[in-house]
């Protein structure tokens, strides 16, 4: 996921939390930990190192095709759909063990929002 503009919403959330943490609000101390966590997850989404899922979405005719590199543990934890879809009974794997998943019925732009 080399497109740095694709995580604008996540960056806005990070910026908002940062502003709250740096405010004079006494209750903001726990937000520092949340801010760090959001920042760490933001970096995890932007980096494709150590991924174990490739999700190919879209069709050539509609919005184009894009392949997302993701982490199955995070997907399965955040979404019951992925918990079922990425279970060992359903997945197809490449020779190097990467889970290969295709969803042609959704546009890459919409799918990117869902990943956030």
WOQUISUL-V524826 format. One record per residue. N is the residue number from 0. RES is the residue in one small letter. PHI is phi in whole degrees, -180 to 180 (NA if undefined). OMEGA is omega in degrees with one decimal (none if undefined). BURIAL is + if it has 9 or more other C-alpha atoms within 8 Angstrom, else -. Layout:
BEGIN
[[N RES PHI OMEGA BURIAL] [N RES PHI OMEGA BURIAL]]
END
This chain:
BEGIN
[[0 x NA -173.3 +] [1 x -82 -177.8 -] [2 x -73 -177.4 -] [3 x -72 179.6 -] [4 x -80 -173.3 -] [5 x -77 -177.0 -] [6 x -115 -178.7 -] [7 x -55 -178.6 -] [8 x -63 178.8 -] [9 x -65 177.6 +] [10 x -66 177.1 +] [11 x -64 177.6 -] [12 x -64 178.8 -] [13 x -61 178.6 +] [14 x -64 179.0 -] [15 x -61 179.7 -] [16 x -63 178.9 +] [17 x -61 177.9 +] [18 x -64 178.4 -] [19 x -65 -179.4 +] [20 x -64 -177.6 +] [21 x -85 177.8 -] [22 x -77 -179.8 -] [23 x -86 -178.3 -] [24 x -68 -179.6 -] [25 x -66 -177.4 -] [26 x -84 -175.1 -] [27 x -82 -177.3 +] [28 x -55 178.0 -] [29 x -62 178.9 -] [30 x -65 177.7 +] [31 x -61 179.5 +] [32 x -71 177.9 -] [33 x -66 179.0 +] [34 x -60 178.8 +] [35 x -63 179.9 -] [36 x -63 178.8 -] [37 x -62 178.7 +] [38 x -63 179.0 +] [39 x -63 178.6 -] [40 x -68 176.5 -] [41 x -61 178.1 +] [42 x -64 178.9 -] [43 x -63 178.1 -] [44 x -69 -177.0 +] [45 x -78 -177.2 +] [46 x -94 179.8 -] [47 x -106 177.0 +] [48 x -69 172.9 -] [49 x 66 177.3 -] [50 x -71 176.8 +] [51 x -132 178.2 +] [52 x -137 169.4 +] [53 x -117 -178.2 +] [54 x -113 179.6 +] [55 x -96 -177.0 +] [56 x -125 177.2 +] [57 x 89 175.9 +] [58 x -131 178.9 +] [59 x -62 -174.4 -] [60 x -75 -174.2 -] [61 x -92 -173.2 -] [62 x -104 -175.9 +] [63 x 88 -178.4 +] [64 x -121 177.3 +] [65 x -138 176.6 -] [66 x -108 178.6 -] [67 x -100 174.5 +] [68 x -104 -172.6 +] [69 x -143 -178.8 +] [70 x -115 -173.6 +] [71 x -61 179.9 +] [72 x -60 179.0 -] [73 x -70 179.4 -] [74 x -60 -178.1 +] [75 x -68 179.0 +] [76 x -73 -175.1 -] [77 x -85 -170.2 -] [78 x -149 -179.6 -] [79 x -65 176.7 -] [80 x -60 -180.0 -] [81 x -69 176.7 +] [82 x -59 178.1 +] [83 x -78 -174.2 +] [84 x -66 -178.5 -] [85 x -101 177.9 +] [86 x -69 -176.1 +] [87 x -60 -179.0 -] [88 x -73 -171.6 -] [89 x -107 -168.4 -] [90 x -82 172.3 +] [91 x -113 -177.5 -] [92 x -118 173.5 +] [93 x -77 179.0 -] [94 x -61 -179.8 -] [95 x -94 173.3 -] [96 x 90 178.8 -] [97 x -73 176.5 +] [98 x -74 179.7 +] [99 x -105 -174.0 +] [100 x -134 -179.3 +] [101 x -123 176.6 -] [102 x -136 -178.8 +] [103 x -81 -173.5 +] [104 x -89 178.1 -] [105 x -140 -179.2 +] [106 x -77 178.5 +] [107 x -57 -178.9 +] [108 x -65 179.9 -] [109 x -68 -179.3 -] [110 x -63 178.0 +] [111 x -61 176.9 +] [112 x -66 179.0 -] [113 x -63 179.8 -] [114 x -67 -179.8 -] [115 x -76 none -]]
END
